[in-house]
Amino acid sequence: MTDYLKKALLMVEAAKPASGFRPETPQEWRNAQKASEELGYAMFRQGGLDEKSARKLANEIYGGLAGFLLLDIAFRDDRDE
């Protein structure tokens, strides 16, 4: 296992919210988003991208508002609809 994948998995583990599933606080959302971005970076590196390209692509997809929206959709609970 590569160092960047180990780091990403540790970040995902550390980002688990107190509720056990859905982030509730702004800090939990930030932690989840950072972990998601790092996991994306590791995935792109595993796919053969160089460090700079992988970091840029991971940030574009999983960072900022786009990344927040992806997380929000992933954690949505649609059972009430």
C-alpha positions, 0 to 999 in steps of 0.5 A: 500500500502506498504512503498516499493511500495510507494517509487517505485511509487514515484521514477517512477514519479520523473524519468519522463523525460523532453520529457514526454516519452523517456529519453534523457540525461544520468541522465534521463537514470540513473533515469529511471533505478534506478526507474525500479530497485526499482519497480522490488524490490517492485514487488518481495517483494509483491511476498513474497521474503525477503528484501535481496533476492528481492534486489539482484534479482531486481539488477540482472534483472534491474540494470547494463547493463541488466537493461539498455538494457531492458529500451532501448528496452522498449523505442525504436521507431520502426516506422521508420523500 
